[in-house]
């Protein structure tokens, strides 16, 4: 294979952080290279250096054997490098063809020749198997088609290397399969693809080689056909990781949480939840599946008391808690693992011990009529740090000094250490390495075995399938159906995630 891009000893440092430490690897024409690593590994910094959005402090880039310097993203595109970001850079109110030509010089002097652009787009669409209507408005398109528009935007600029940042994070299973088919066509024509991801199964399924980053350094580059998900996981976290879950059969008890006909408005005043109803029993995990942005955040907030509803009821063990405050719900046994731990899960300016007791310090046995019981408080802190394997220099260290994984352990300890009756776990493993992810899974399953009812909200479908006993699929604020967890339901779940089927059509 012909080498397209080579990176030699690239380093990039920010104040107090060496994000990239002498990174070296290469990619060939017609190859898919997976770039693996958890949050903080240095992937985004590296790709921003390749795309000209950052300048490396040292090191050298080579393009087709020639040394180069990429001073900005326009220079990257002119060279032949395109990038599709995880959060798309499209203008929703414009059409596909208008988005494609943004930033390009007019083809007829001061005038745009959209008909000519449209003709070429249709030819590219046919060549690579991407069915795109050039005149469609972007806001009307499904997420998977919007991603194709981003790829088409890069292809129109004659790129030779395509960088994809977490490309499957917002796709249904069917859209993932379609994307992989497109990538195979692209590489068959000689295009090179760098795919940033943390999904090991997808790496094995689609890539030719995988380069693993950890703490800003290259741990190694392996041929995908010569490795597996276990070996890649070990490279990512630096230790052996057990990927299989020990999940005993569910033994559901009485109904712990009942949601009746919830109607909720979003931040813009538009309907975000539409007539949502479900129940969760003791000792059961109900998973909420769906592409991000289909009402999951509003559901999380309304159940935990952070957002008002316009209609409907919420019952906790037959008690109507619809109008109760978050603190009142907490006292009744509702625990919350928030989707944004930095915004709502922790206070980074406070210490580890302060974060652990913040939600419960006013309750027995930690206080009595306003008098703190320091013995109980310190005992709880010591137990939590040990039980949840929180790695910190001290209980009095600022939470900002902890890694993302250890911050999440603090969130879990604060939420789960008081025998909750119901847990709202939203994106509980977002940004965590596979080792910490397994610890979170095991903790949730342990709570399930104790008889706790758990609502698991996650955009990671494999996570939903691994942990849930039943799965409710959300699309545009509605429950499309609730089905029992089963591998043969994957396709139907994907169709519901895309709004193409209801559960009554696929069976439960």
Secondary structure, 3 states (H helix, E strand, C coil): CCEEEEEEEEEEEECCEEEEEEEEEEEECCCEEEEECCCCCCHHHHHHHHCCCCCCCEEEEEECCEEECCCCHHHHHHHCEEEECCCCCCCCCCEHHHHHHCCCCCCECCECCHHHHHHHHHHHHHHHCCCCCCCCEHHHCCHHHHHHHHHHHHHHCCCCEEEEECCCCCCCHHHHHHHHHHHHHHHHCCCEEEEEECCHHHHHHHCCEEEEEECCEEEEEEEHHHCCHHHHHHHHHCCCCCCCCCCCCCCCCCEEEEEEEEEEECCCCCEEEEEEEEEEECCCEEEEECCCCCCHHHHHHHHCCCCCCCEEEEEECCEECCCCCHHHHHHCCEEEECCCHHHHHCCCCCEHHHHHHCCCCCCCCCEECCEECHHHHHHHHHHHHHHCCCCCCCCCCEHHHCCHHHHHHHHHHHHHCCCCCEEEEECCCCCCCHHHHHHHHHHHHHHHHCCCEEEEECCCHHHHHHHCCEEEEEECCEEEEEEECCHHHHHHHHHHHCCCCCHHHHCC
